[in-house]
Amino acid sequence: MNELHSHMHKVRLAKGFSLLELLITLAVIVVLICAAAPSFESKIENNKVKRLATEIELLMVQAKSEAVMRGENITVDIKGISINSATGTEPNWQIQAKTTIGNEVIAGVDGEQFANVSLYTTFTANNVLFDSMTGRPNRNGSFVFYAGDRDSVKVKASNMTGRLYVCSESGGYGYGICPES
């Protein structure tokens, strides 16, 4: 009889886990995921800001180099982005680099992929012209953006030096600290 009981116990163990064991395991996994979720969300927002900085910088660099290479002024059009405050910036904003002859779009960035990133510009007009001879922009300014209440990142353009660079107000996101203007 004892042998039969031992055999039945072994058969029961070989079938797998009990429902209670599975529920406890599932509860532990849910608790671990819930604890890690805010960390992942923060990383996702950080990556959006860094990706936006890279895309805007590349667009501006391309506009500058295309102007010189083509021997034609290139205009960067800014649509739906407020000046000096993220308030009022449209969710479907656009930045496009275009040729002045033929209006051919050579590069673009839009707000569709950057939900939850606040953006504004300090350029005093809704376009920046890159000179065909020097590659310099016709005005100083920057694109400023941030996620949540985090440090802001700037993609700056200088018409005096023609320099384009990315910086952060306090060195966040792995960028250098923005110089005093």
Secondary structure, 3 states (H helix, E strand, C coil): CHHHHHHHHHHHHHCCCCHHHHHHHHHHHHHHHHHHHHHHHHHHHHHHHHHHHHHHHHHHHHHHHHHHHHCCCEEEEEECCCECCCCCCCCCCEEEEEECCCCCEEEEEEHHHCCCEEEEECCCCCEEEECCCCCCECCCEEEEEEECCCCCEEEEECCCCCCEEEEECCCHHHCCECCCC
